[in-house]
């Protein structure tokens, strides 16, 4: 009877019954969510286990308590006993500690050939977790400005190709305070995305995990020295001309592997011994042997090319040459006032080697019409060099970044074609910077034409002296520091560039027949000369916004390099000299490596925010590049490549993302390394691609959806 009365009361009070029903529905809903979350978590663990044995606990703030670096022989987890075949596919070679043979010479994975104890391994793993566990989280916040720029470019349907340059303004170099890099993707159902009606973009070029790769050698006339975008071949398979004047890439990226030199490839001489001698077979070239016989600064002694100390093509030696320049102009102060030098022509590289002892970083511009390929010799010696044609297009550098430009017998006709090449030097030279020109024989006609050209662009000649010992005439010019002098010209030729002409737009852009104005506002880059080195590295001028974030970025990379790269990867850094940061931002990675005897080529993607001026301002070097194309360097040029979220940030720009891995294989020396940081969904199939190229997987590590992989190239060729 009581139940009946209670039911009647419920029917009488409809609102109370409705609340009771909603309560029941809510309880059922909570049960459903609880069951769904249990199944969901198990699927995430399964997804992560395909990348490797990573089940480290994560605290509430996201920090890793314990890392796990995969050795070659891991004990299987209970929930993976049935997947032993899958696990063995991704086992790392780090724990094997076997000595690997590279062209007959042995190189141990563990420095000194000693096997680390279990306690040492655990300590390294913990250090790696502390640096990378936090570092991988910071990646998203530290690079959001680049992803936002990439998304904006895709929304505007930007198309890669010739004639497209860096369209980013200097404001793009600022670090923004936006959301995390993947927040837009995670919040695909947000009101803003719905209102715009955008389609969700993929996070990066995903590799097919089921693809099977077979490789073959490139059949090109350049053979072991093949540079795809410079060594252009006709349909008949013959080079149109070995002297190329424009960069022209094949329609489809090369999917072949560059062969080794005919006489084989030997382990490169370590730095700093490589300044004085290199293996001649590593830089084998048909014209090189004949060239060496005519030179006094390099001799062939057995299997080596030996560079005589303090000897160059100059009779008095390179040190006498440098001292003469400093006597002519004491303000140069090598290594303090002048830190960054562009060396046109890349003759014997003795100039760059000597300046390196004075803390001057000299980037040699190797011209491909140089039949001797001396840029390759410079790279083998461990000196910075980049290969680029130089005739009608701008060089891949921002404006006003080099402290000095040097040209000694570079055979460049500066006065021809309306003086365009000298106007390009004016573009990249810092206001108040120095142009050092030294020649042995100048005709009266050339002297007069050069004098008229120099006067038309308002350069001031500071010194002119003939070095008696070497019989070389040296002239030092200085670029003006203000625009006032341009108004005093009688003839306004060349004219001043239009205000909308971007001087930093350099990728595939033609050289302009105009003068760019000198920055005049304190907020503009180039109005002040940088601080003396090394204070310059950590000095941030007024035109750099968000200085606090730039400082945080530097500390962030220093922690990762110190705790992870130098201590946790078993890389023998005594074998590392040439390093490339394939996706540099502010130069933090390069700055962190200054403690080692290495130099870093900072590569800024042409579709990313233009942060390359910041890198140069800090006293570091770099270039613009589009990784959908081949890089301007010789094969086997670099000892280590660093790719921080390179593949995921390129998104769908490259038609064949696998070609980027092929390019990495081209420019890394046998025995060289690559460190890749990216999303797990990209690193997983990427590991299989490196295995197909017979690279050895030395270490893998992941934290949530981010991961890091360290691989080493072998001597293998198909």
C-alpha positions as CSV (number, residue, x, y, z in Angstrom):
1,X,0.0,0.0,0.0
2,X,2.9,2.4,0.8
3,X,4.4,1.7,-2.6
4,X,1.1,2.4,-4.3
5,X,0.7,5.7,-2.4
6,X,4.3,6.7,-3.3
7,X,3.6,6.0,-7.0
8,X,0.5,8.1,-6.9
9,X,2.5,11.0,-5.3
10,X,5.0,10.7,-8.1
11,X,2.3,10.9,-10.7
12,X,0.9,13.9,-8.9
13,X,4.2,15.6,-8.9
14,X,5.4,15.3,-12.5
15,X,8.4,17.6,-12.0
16,X,9.8,15.5,-9.2
17,X,9.5,12.4,-11.3
18,X,11.3,14.1,-14.2
19,X,14.3,14.9,-11.9
20,X,14.5,11.3,-10.8
21,X,14.6,10.1,-14.3
22,X,17.4,12.5,-15.2
23,X,19.3,11.3,-12.2
24,X,19.1,7.7,-13.4
25,X,20.2,8.7,-16.9
26,X,23.2,10.6,-15.5
27,X,24.3,7.6,-13.5
28,X,24.1,5.4,-16.6
29,X,26.1,8.0,-18.5
30,X,28.9,8.0,-15.9
31,X,29.1,4.3,-16.1
32,X,29.4,4.4,-19.9
33,X,32.1,7.0,-19.7
34,X,34.0,5.0,-17.1
35,X,33.9,1.8,-19.3
36,X,34.9,3.8,-22.5
37,X,37.9,5.4,-20.7
38,X,39.2,2.0,-19.7
39,X,39.1,0.7,-23.3
40,X,40.4,4.0,-24.5
41,X,43.5,3.9,-22.3
42,X,44.3,0.4,-23.3
43,X,44.3,1.4,-27.0
44,X,46.7,4.3,-26.3
45,X,49.1,2.0,-24.6
46,X,48.9,-0.3,-27.6
47,X,49.6,2.5,-29.9
48,X,52.7,3.6,-28.0
49,X,54.0,0.1,-27.7
50,X,54.3,-0.1,-31.4
51,X,57.0,2.6,-31.2
52,X,58.9,0.8,-28.5
53,X,59.0,-0.2,-24.9
54,X,57.8,3.1,-23.4
55,X,55.6,2.8,-20.3
56,X,57.2,5.3,-18.0
57,X,54.8,6.9,-15.4
58,X,54.0,10.5,-15.9
59,X,53.2,12.9,-13.1
60,X,50.4,15.3,-13.0
61,X,52.5,18.1,-14.3
62,X,53.7,16.0,-17.2
63,X,57.2,15.3,-16.1
64,X,58.7,11.9,-16.6
65,X,59.7,10.0,-13.5
66,X,61.7,7.3,-15.3
67,X,62.8,7.1,-18.9
68,X,63.5,4.0,-20.8
69,X,66.1,3.9,-23.6
70,X,65.6,0.8,-25.7
71,X,68.6,-1.5,-25.7
72,X,69.0,-4.2,-28.3
73,X,67.7,-7.0,-25.9
74,X,64.8,-5.9,-23.8
75,X,62.8,-8.3,-21.6
76,X,59.3,-8.5,-23.0
77,X,56.5,-7.1,-21.0
78,X,53.7,-9.4,-20.0
79,X,51.2,-7.6,-22.2
80,X,53.5,-7.9,-25.2
81,X,54.6,-11.5,-25.0
82,X,52.5,-12.4,-28.0
83,X,54.0,-9.5,-30.0
84,X,57.6,-10.5,-29.8
85,X,58.1,-10.4,-33.6
86,X,56.7,-6.8,-33.7
87,X,58.9,-5.7,-30.8
88,X,62.1,-7.1,-32.4
89,X,61.5,-5.0,-35.5
90,X,62.1,-1.8,-33.6
91,X,64.8,-3.0,-31.2
92,X,67.6,-0.5,-30.9
93,X,71.3,-1.3,-31.5
94,X,72.4,0.9,-28.6
95,X,72.8,-1.9,-26.1
96,X,74.8,-4.1,-28.4
97,X,78.0,-2.0,-28.0
98,X,79.5,-3.9,-30.9
99,X,82.3,-2.4,-32.8
100,X,81.2,-1.4,-36.2
101,X,83.5,-1.5,-39.2
102,X,83.5,1.5,-41.6
103,X,85.5,0.9,-44.7
104,X,88.0,-1.3,-42.9
105,X,88.4,1.0,-39.8
106,X,86.7,0.2,-36.5
107,X,84.7,2.8,-34.6
108,X,83.1,1.8,-31.3
109,X,79.7,3.0,-30.4
110,X,80.8,3.5,-26.8
111,X,83.6,6.0,-26.5
112,X,86.9,4.3,-25.7
113,X,85.4,0.9,-26.4
114,X,84.3,0.4,-22.8
115,X,80.9,-0.9,-22.1
116,X,78.9,1.2,-19.7
117,X,77.7,-0.4,-16.4
118,X,74.0,-0.7,-15.6
119,X,74.2,2.1,-13.2
120,X,75.8,4.4,-15.8
121,X,73.1,3.5,-18.3
122,X,70.4,4.2,-15.8
123,X,71.9,7.5,-14.9
124,X,72.1,8.5,-18.6
125,X,68.5,7.4,-19.0
126,X,67.4,9.6,-16.1
127,X,69.3,12.6,-17.4
128,X,67.7,12.1,-20.8
129,X,64.3,11.9,-19.3
130,X,64.8,15.1,-17.3
131,X,66.0,17.0,-20.4
132,X,63.8,15.5,-23.1
133,X,60.8,14.9,-20.9
134,X,60.5,18.6,-20.3
135,X,62.1,19.5,-23.6
136,X,59.6,17.7,-25.7
137,X,56.8,19.5,-23.9
138,X,58.5,22.8,-24.5
139,X,58.8,22.2,-28.2
140,X,55.2,22.9,-28.7
141,X,55.3,26.2,-26.9
142,X,58.6,27.2,-28.4
143,X,57.6,26.8,-32.0
144,X,54.0,27.8,-32.2
145,X,54.8,30.9,-34.2
146,X,56.3,28.7,-37.0
147,X,53.3,26.4,-37.2
148,X,50.9,29.4,-37.2
149,X,52.8,30.9,-40.1
150,X,52.8,27.5,-42.0
151,X,49.0,27.2,-41.4
152,X,48.5,30.7,-42.7
153,X,50.6,29.9,-45.8
154,X,48.5,26.8,-46.5
155,X,45.3,28.8,-46.0
156,X,46.5,31.2,-48.7
157,X,47.3,28.2,-51.0
158,X,50.9,29.1,-51.3
159,X,52.7,27.2,-54.0
160,X,56.4,26.2,-53.9
161,X,58.4,27.0,-57.0
162,X,60.7,29.4,-58.8
163,X,60.2,33.1,-58.2
164,X,58.8,32.5,-54.7
165,X,60.8,34.1,-51.9
166,X,60.6,34.8,-48.2
167,X,57.4,36.7,-47.8
168,X,57.7,36.8,-44.0
169,X,58.1,40.3,-42.5
170,X,60.5,41.0,-39.7
171,X,57.6,40.8,-37.3
172,X,57.4,37.1,-38.0
173,X,60.6,36.7,-36.2
174,X,59.0,37.6,-32.9
175,X,57.9,34.8,-30.6
176,X,54.2,34.9,-30.2
177,X,52.1,34.1,-27.1
178,X,49.6,31.8,-28.9
179,X,48.3,28.4,-28.0
180,X,50.2,25.2,-28.1
181,X,51.2,24.0,-31.6
182,X,48.6,21.3,-31.9
183,X,45.8,23.0,-30.0
184,X,44.0,23.9,-33.2
185,X,44.1,20.3,-34.4
186,X,42.9,19.1,-31.0
187,X,40.1,21.7,-30.9
188,X,38.9,20.9,-34.4
189,X,35.3,21.3,-33.2
190,X,35.8,24.8,-31.8
191,X,33.4,27.5,-32.7
192,X,36.1,29.5,-34.5
193,X,37.1,26.6,-36.8
194,X,33.5,25.8,-37.5
195,X,32.7,29.4,-38.4
196,X,35.5,29.5,-40.9
197,X,34.5,26.1,-42.3
198,X,38.1,24.9,-42.4
199,X,39.0,21.3,-43.1
200,X,41.3,19.7,-40.5
201,X,44.9,19.6,-41.7
202,X,47.2,16.7,-41.2
203,X,50.1,17.3,-38.7
204,X,52.8,16.4,-41.2
205,X,53.9,14.3,-44.1
206,X,53.0,10.8,-42.9
207,X,55.0,7.9,-44.3
208,X,53.3,4.7,-45.3
209,X,54.3,2.2,-42.6
210,X,53.6,-0.7,-45.0
211,X,55.8,0.7,-47.8
212,X,58.8,-1.4,-48.9
213,X,61.8,0.5,-50.2
214,X,64.4,-0.7,-52.6
215,X,67.4,1.5,-53.5
216,X,69.7,1.9,-56.4
217,X,72.7,4.1,-57.1
218,X,72.4,7.4,-59.1
219,X,73.6,7.1,-62.6
220,X,74.8,10.6,-63.2
221,X,77.9,12.0,-64.8
222,X,78.8,13.8,-61.6
223,X,78.8,10.3,-59.9
224,X,80.1,10.6,-56.3
225,X,80.0,14.4,-56.3
226,X,76.4,14.7,-57.4
227,X,74.5,17.9,-56.3
228,X,71.0,17.4,-57.7
229,X,69.9,21.0,-58.1
230,X,73.2,22.2,-59.5
231,X,74.4,19.3,-61.7
232,X,71.6,19.6,-64.2
233,X,71.6,16.9,-66.8
234,X,69.9,16.8,-70.2
235,X,67.6,14.1,-71.4
236,X,70.5,12.4,-73.1
237,X,72.2,11.8,-69.8
238,X,75.1,14.2,-70.4
239,X,75.7,17.4,-68.6
240,X,74.7,20.5,-70.6
241,X,77.7,22.3,-69.1
242,X,79.7,21.8,-66.0
243,X,79.7,25.5,-65.4
244,X,76.2,26.3,-64.2
245,X,74.9,29.7,-63.5
246,X,71.4,29.0,-62.0
247,X,69.9,26.7,-59.5
248,X,67.5,24.3,-61.3
249,X,66.1,21.2,-59.5
250,X,64.7,18.1,-61.2
251,X,60.9,17.9,-61.5
252,X,60.9,14.9,-59.1
253,X,63.3,14.7,-56.2
254,X,66.0,12.1,-56.7
255,X,65.2,8.7,-55.1
256,X,68.6,7.2,-55.7
257,X,71.7,7.0,-53.6
258,X,74.9,8.8,-54.4
259,X,77.8,6.3,-54.9
260,X,81.0,6.4,-52.9
261,X,84.3,7.5,-54.6
262,X,85.8,5.0,-57.0
263,X,88.8,4.3,-54.7
264,X,86.5,4.0,-51.7
265,X,85.8,6.2,-48.7
266,X,88.1,6.4,-45.7
267,X,87.4,7.6,-42.2
268,X,87.9,11.4,-42.3
269,X,90.8,12.9,-40.4
270,X,89.7,14.3,-37.1
271,X,89.6,17.9,-36.2
272,X,91.8,19.8,-35.7
273,X,94.3,17.6,-37.6
274,X,92.0,18.0,-40.6
275,X,93.1,21.6,-41.0
276,X,96.4,20.4,-42.1
277,X,95.6,17.2,-44.0
278,X,92.7,15.3,-45.5
279,X,92.3,12.0,-47.3
280,X,92.6,12.7,-51.0
281,X,90.3,9.9,-52.1
282,X,87.4,11.5,-50.1
283,X,87.5,14.6,-52.4
284,X,88.5,12.8,-55.6
285,X,87.8,14.9,-58.6
286,X,89.2,14.7,-62.2
287,X,90.6,18.2,-62.1
288,X,91.9,18.3,-58.6
289,X,95.1,16.2,-59.0
290,X,96.3,18.5,-61.9
291,X,95.4,21.6,-59.8
292,X,97.3,20.4,-56.8
293,X,100.5,20.0,-58.8
294,X,100.5,23.7,-59.7
295,X,100.0,25.0,-56.1
296,X,102.6,25.7,-53.4
297,X,100.2,25.7,-50.5
298,X,99.0,22.1,-50.9
299,X,101.0,19.0,-51.7
300,X,100.1,15.4,-52.2
301,X,101.9,13.1,-49.8
302,X,100.9,9.5,-50.0
303,X,97.1,9.1,-49.5
304,X,96.8,12.6,-48.0
305,X,96.5,16.2,-49.3
306,X,98.7,18.2,-46.9
307,X,98.2,21.9,-46.4
308,X,101.4,23.7,-45.5
309,X,100.9,25.7,-42.3
310,X,100.7,29.5,-42.9
311,X,100.9,28.9,-46.6
312,X,98.4,30.0,-49.2
313,X,98.5,31.2,-52.7
314,X,99.9,34.4,-51.2
315,X,103.7,34.4,-51.3
316,X,104.1,35.8,-47.8
317,X,101.6,33.5,-46.2
318,X,98.1,34.0,-44.9
319,X,99.1,35.3,-41.5
320,X,101.1,38.1,-43.1
321,X,98.1,38.8,-45.3
322,X,95.8,39.1,-42.3
323,X,98.2,41.3,-40.4
324,X,98.6,43.6,-43.4
325,X,94.8,44.1,-43.5
326,X,94.7,44.8,-39.8
327,X,97.5,47.3,-40.1
328,X,95.7,49.0,-42.9
329,X,92.5,49.2,-40.9
330,X,92.9,48.6,-37.1
331,X,89.1,49.0,-36.6
332,X,88.6,45.5,-38.2
333,X,89.8,43.8,-35.0
334,X,89.5,40.2,-36.2
335,X,87.3,38.1,-33.8
336,X,86.0,41.0,-31.9
337,X,84.6,43.7,-34.1
338,X,84.4,41.4,-37.1
339,X,82.9,38.0,-36.4
340,X,81.1,36.9,-39.6
341,X,82.9,37.0,-43.0
342,X,81.7,35.8,-46.4
343,X,84.5,34.5,-48.5
344,X,83.6,34.7,-52.2
345,X,85.0,32.0,-54.5
346,X,86.5,29.7,-51.8
347,X,90.0,29.4,-53.2
348,X,92.4,27.5,-50.9
349,X,90.3,27.9,-47.7
350,X,93.5,28.9,-45.9
351,X,92.0,32.3,-45.3
352,X,89.1,30.8,-43.4
353,X,91.3,28.4,-41.5
354,X,93.6,31.2,-40.3
355,X,90.7,33.4,-39.3
356,X,89.2,30.6,-37.3
357,X,92.1,30.8,-34.9
358,X,91.1,34.5,-34.3
359,X,87.4,33.5,-33.5
360,X,86.2,34.7,-36.9
361,X,83.6,32.5,-38.5
362,X,84.1,32.6,-42.2
363,X,81.5,31.1,-44.6
364,X,83.1,30.2,-47.9
365,X,80.8,30.6,-50.9
366,X,81.7,27.8,-53.3
367,X,80.8,28.7,-56.9
368,X,79.9,25.7,-58.9
369,X,81.6,27.1,-62.0
370,X,84.9,26.5,-60.0
371,X,86.0,23.4,-61.8
372,X,88.3,22.3,-59.0
373,X,85.5,22.0,-56.4
374,X,87.5,23.7,-53.6
375,X,84.4,24.1,-51.5
376,X,84.4,20.3,-51.1
377,X,88.0,20.5,-49.9
378,X,87.0,23.2,-47.4
379,X,84.2,21.0,-46.0
380,X,86.5,18.0,-45.7
381,X,88.9,20.2,-43.8
382,X,86.1,21.0,-41.4
383,X,85.5,24.6,-42.5
384,X,82.1,26.2,-43.2
385,X,81.2,26.3,-46.9
386,X,78.0,26.4,-49.0
387,X,77.7,25.9,-52.8
388,X,75.6,28.3,-54.7
389,X,75.5,29.7,-58.3
390,X,76.0,33.5,-58.3
391,X,75.0,35.4,-61.3
392,X,71.3,36.5,-61.6
393,X,69.7,35.4,-58.4
394,X,70.1,36.6,-54.8
395,X,72.3,34.5,-52.4
396,X,70.3,32.6,-49.8
397,X,71.1,35.1,-47.0
398,X,69.1,37.9,-45.3
399,X,70.1,41.5,-45.9
400,X,72.7,43.3,-43.8
401,X,74.1,40.3,-41.9
402,X,77.8,39.9,-42.8
403,X,80.4,42.1,-41.0
404,X,82.9,41.8,-43.9
405,X,83.0,40.3,-47.4
406,X,86.3,39.0,-48.8
407,X,87.2,38.5,-52.4
408,X,90.7,37.4,-53.4
409,X,91.2,36.5,-57.0
410,X,87.6,35.3,-57.1
411,X,87.5,36.2,-60.8
412,X,84.2,38.0,-60.4
413,X,83.5,40.8,-62.8
414,X,81.9,43.1,-60.3
415,X,81.4,46.0,-62.8
416,X,79.6,43.9,-65.5
417,X,75.9,43.7,-66.0
418,X,75.2,47.0,-64.4
419,X,77.1,46.0,-61.3
420,X,74.4,43.7,-60.1
421,X,76.8,41.3,-58.3
422,X,78.2,44.2,-56.3
423,X,74.7,45.4,-55.5
424,X,74.0,41.9,-54.1
425,X,77.1,42.3,-51.9
426,X,75.7,45.6,-50.8
427,X,72.5,43.9,-49.8
428,X,74.0,41.3,-47.5
429,X,76.8,43.6,-46.1
430,X,76.0,45.2,-42.8
431,X,75.9,49.0,-42.7
432,X,79.4,50.1,-41.8
433,X,80.7,46.7,-43.0
434,X,83.9,46.1,-44.9
435,X,84.4,44.8,-48.5
436,X,88.0,43.5,-48.9
437,X,89.1,43.1,-52.5
438,X,92.6,41.8,-53.3
439,X,93.9,41.1,-56.8
440,X,97.2,40.7,-58.5
441,X,96.6,42.2,-61.9
442,X,93.9,44.8,-62.7
443,X,93.7,46.5,-66.1
444,X,93.2,50.2,-66.3
445,X,89.7,49.7,-67.8
446,X,88.7,47.4,-64.9
447,X,90.1,49.8,-62.4
448,X,88.1,52.7,-63.9
449,X,84.9,50.8,-64.2
450,X,85.2,49.5,-60.6
451,X,85.9,53.0,-59.3
452,X,82.8,54.5,-61.0
453,X,80.6,51.6,-59.6
454,X,81.9,52.1,-56.1
455,X,81.2,55.8,-56.2
456,X,77.7,55.2,-57.5
457,X,76.8,53.1,-54.5
458,X,78.5,55.5,-52.1
459,X,81.0,53.0,-50.7
460,X,84.0,54.7,-49.1
461,X,87.5,53.5,-49.8
462,X,89.3,53.2,-46.5
463,X,92.7,51.8,-47.5
464,X,94.6,50.8,-50.7
465,X,97.9,49.2,-50.4
466,X,100.1,46.8,-52.3
467,X,101.4,44.0,-50.2
468,X,105.0,43.9,-51.4
469,X,105.9,40.3,-50.5
470,X,102.9,38.7,-52.2
471,X,102.6,41.3,-54.9
472,X,98.9,41.7,-54.2
473,X,96.9,44.9,-54.2
474,X,94.5,45.1,-51.3
475,X,91.6,47.6,-51.2
476,X,89.2,47.9,-48.3
477,X,85.8,49.6,-48.9
478,X,83.1,50.5,-46.3
479,X,79.4,50.5,-46.8
480,X,77.7,53.8,-45.6
481,X,75.9,53.9,-42.3
482,X,73.2,56.4,-43.2
483,X,71.0,57.4,-46.1
484,X,72.2,61.0,-46.2
485,X,75.0,60.3,-48.6
486,X,72.6,58.9,-51.2
487,X,71.1,62.4,-51.6
488,X,74.4,63.9,-52.6
489,X,74.8,61.7,-55.7
490,X,74.7,63.6,-59.0
491,X,73.3,60.7,-60.9
492,X,70.7,58.6,-59.1
493,X,72.0,55.4,-60.7
494,X,71.4,52.8,-59.4
495,X,68.2,54.2,-58.0
496,X,67.0,53.5,-54.5
497,X,64.7,50.5,-54.1
498,X,61.0,50.9,-53.6
499,X,59.7,50.8,-50.1
500,X,57.7,47.6,-50.7
501,X,60.8,45.8,-51.9
502,X,61.7,43.2,-49.2
503,X,65.5,43.0,-49.0
504,X,65.3,39.7,-47.1
505,X,63.3,37.9,-49.8
506,X,66.2,35.8,-51.2
507,X,64.9,32.4,-52.3
508,X,64.8,32.2,-56.1
509,X,64.5,36.0,-56.2
510,X,66.5,37.9,-58.9
511,X,69.1,40.4,-58.0
512,X,67.6,43.9,-58.0
513,X,69.3,46.8,-59.8
514,X,68.7,49.2,-57.0
515,X,70.1,50.3,-53.6
516,X,68.3,49.4,-50.4
517,X,68.1,52.2,-47.9
518,X,70.0,52.0,-44.7
519,X,67.8,51.3,-41.6
520,X,67.4,54.6,-39.6
521,X,65.1,53.8,-36.7
522,X,66.3,52.2,-33.5
523,X,63.6,49.6,-33.8
524,X,65.0,48.5,-37.1
525,X,67.7,45.9,-37.5
526,X,71.1,47.1,-38.7
527,X,71.1,50.6,-37.1
528,X,73.7,49.5,-34.5
529,X,76.9,47.4,-34.9
530,X,76.7,44.2,-32.8
531,X,78.5,43.8,-29.5
532,X,82.0,42.4,-29.6
533,X,82.3,38.6,-29.7
534,X,81.6,36.6,-27.5
535,X,79.3,39.0,-25.7
536,X,77.4,39.3,-29.0
537,X,76.0,35.8,-28.6
538,X,73.8,36.6,-25.6
539,X,73.1,40.3,-26.4
540,X,69.6,41.0,-27.7
541,X,69.2,44.5,-29.4
542,X,66.1,46.6,-29.2
543,X,64.7,45.3,-32.5
544,X,64.4,41.8,-31.0
545,X,61.0,41.6,-29.3
546,X,60.3,39.0,-26.5
547,X,63.8,38.9,-25.3
548,X,62.7,36.8,-22.3
549,X,61.6,34.0,-24.6
550,X,64.8,34.2,-26.6
551,X,66.7,33.7,-23.4
552,X,64.5,30.9,-22.3
553,X,65.0,29.2,-25.7
554,X,68.7,29.4,-25.3
555,X,68.6,27.8,-21.8
556,X,66.1,25.2,-23.1
557,X,68.5,24.0,-25.8
558,X,71.5,24.2,-23.5
559,X,69.8,21.8,-21.1
560,X,68.9,19.4,-23.8
561,X,72.4,19.4,-25.4
562,X,74.2,19.0,-22.0
563,X,72.0,16.3,-20.5
564,X,70.9,14.4,-23.6
565,X,72.9,15.0,-26.7
566,X,76.4,15.1,-25.2
567,X,75.8,12.5,-22.4
568,X,72.9,10.3,-23.3
569,X,73.4,9.1,-26.9
570,X,76.9,7.6,-27.0
571,X,78.0,9.9,-29.8
572,X,81.7,10.3,-30.0
573,X,81.9,14.1,-30.3
574,X,85.6,14.0,-31.1
575,X,84.5,12.7,-34.5
576,X,82.0,15.5,-35.0
577,X,83.0,18.8,-36.7
578,X,80.4,19.8,-39.4
579,X,76.9,20.0,-37.9
580,X,73.7,21.1,-39.6
581,X,70.5,22.2,-37.8
582,X,68.0,21.4,-40.5
583,X,65.2,23.5,-38.9
584,X,66.8,26.2,-36.9
585,X,64.8,28.9,-35.2
586,X,66.8,31.3,-33.0
587,X,70.2,29.5,-33.1
588,X,69.8,28.1,-29.6
589,X,71.0,24.6,-30.6
590,X,74.1,26.1,-32.3
591,X,74.8,28.3,-29.3
592,X,74.7,25.3,-27.0
593,X,77.3,23.5,-29.1
594,X,79.8,26.3,-28.9
595,X,81.4,24.4,-26.0
596,X,82.5,21.7,-28.5
597,X,84.9,22.1,-31.5
598,X,82.1,22.2,-34.0
599,X,80.4,24.7,-36.3
600,X,76.7,24.6,-37.1
601,X,75.0,25.5,-40.4
602,X,71.6,26.9,-39.3
603,X,69.0,26.3,-42.0
604,X,65.8,28.3,-41.9
605,X,63.0,27.1,-44.1
606,X,61.8,29.6,-46.6
607,X,58.1,29.1,-45.6
608,X,58.9,29.5,-41.8
609,X,59.1,32.7,-39.9
610,X,62.2,34.6,-40.9
611,X,64.4,34.1,-37.8
612,X,67.7,33.9,-39.8
613,X,68.6,37.6,-39.1
614,X,68.5,36.7,-35.4
615,X,70.9,33.9,-35.9
616,X,73.4,36.1,-37.7
617,X,73.0,38.9,-35.2
618,X,74.1,36.4,-32.5
619,X,77.3,35.7,-34.5
620,X,76.2,32.4,-36.0
621,X,75.8,31.5,-39.7
622,X,73.0,30.0,-41.7
623,X,71.1,29.9,-45.0
624,X,67.6,29.9,-46.3
625,X,66.4,26.6,-47.9
626,X,63.4,24.6,-49.0
627,X,63.7,21.0,-47.9
628,X,61.5,19.9,-50.8
629,X,64.7,20.4,-52.8
630,X,68.3,19.3,-52.4
631,X,70.7,21.3,-50.3
632,X,73.6,23.2,-51.8
633,X,76.5,21.1,-50.6
634,X,78.6,18.2,-51.8
635,X,77.8,14.6,-50.8
636,X,79.3,13.4,-47.5
637,X,79.7,16.9,-46.2
638,X,78.3,16.8,-42.6
639,X,79.1,14.7,-39.6
640,X,75.7,15.3,-37.8
641,X,72.3,16.4,-38.8
642,X,69.7,17.8,-36.3
643,X,66.1,17.7,-37.4
644,X,63.8,19.1,-34.7
645,X,60.1,18.6,-35.9
646,X,61.2,19.1,-39.5
647,X,59.0,16.5,-41.0
648,X,55.8,17.4,-39.1
649,X,56.2,21.1,-39.8
650,X,56.6,20.6,-43.6
651,X,53.1,19.2,-43.7
652,X,52.1,18.6,-47.3
653,X,54.5,20.9,-49.0
654,X,56.8,18.2,-50.3
655,X,55.4,15.7,-52.8
656,X,57.7,13.0,-51.7
657,X,58.8,13.3,-48.0
658,X,60.9,10.2,-48.3
659,X,63.2,12.3,-50.6
660,X,64.2,14.3,-47.5
661,X,65.6,11.2,-46.0
662,X,67.4,10.4,-49.2
663,X,68.9,13.9,-49.1
664,X,70.0,13.3,-45.5
665,X,71.7,10.1,-46.7
666,X,73.5,12.1,-49.4
667,X,75.0,14.9,-47.3
668,X,75.9,12.8,-44.2
669,X,79.3,11.1,-44.1
670,X,79.5,7.3,-43.6
671,X,79.7,6.9,-39.8
672,X,77.9,10.2,-39.4
673,X,74.8,10.8,-37.2
674,X,71.3,12.2,-37.3
675,X,69.1,13.2,-34.3
676,X,65.4,13.5,-35.2
677,X,62.8,14.9,-32.8
678,X,59.2,14.6,-34.0
679,X,55.8,13.1,-33.4
680,X,55.7,9.4,-32.7
681,X,53.4,8.8,-35.6
682,X,56.2,10.1,-37.9
683,X,59.2,8.5,-36.2
684,X,57.6,5.1,-36.3
685,X,57.6,4.6,-40.1
686,X,60.7,6.8,-40.4
687,X,62.6,4.2,-38.4
688,X,61.8,1.7,-41.0
689,X,63.0,4.0,-43.8
690,X,66.4,4.4,-42.1
691,X,66.6,0.7,-41.7
692,X,66.0,0.1,-45.4
693,X,69.0,2.5,-46.0
694,X,71.0,0.3,-43.6
695,X,71.4,3.1,-41.0
696,X,71.8,1.8,-37.5
697,X,69.1,2.8,-34.9
698,X,71.2,3.8,-31.9
699,X,68.5,5.1,-29.6
700,X,64.8,5.9,-29.5
701,X,62.8,7.5,-26.8
702,X,59.3,8.9,-26.5
703,X,57.2,11.0,-24.1
704,X,53.4,10.8,-24.8
705,X,53.0,11.8,-28.5
706,X,56.5,13.2,-28.9
707,X,59.7,11.2,-29.6
708,X,63.4,11.4,-30.4
709,X,65.6,9.0,-32.5
710,X,69.3,8.8,-33.0
711,X,70.6,7.0,-36.0
712,X,74.0,6.4,-37.6
713,X,74.9,6.0,-41.2
714,X,76.9,3.0,-42.4
715,X,79.2,2.5,-45.4
716,X,76.5,0.5,-47.2
717,X,75.7,1.2,-50.8
718,X,73.3,-0.9,-52.9
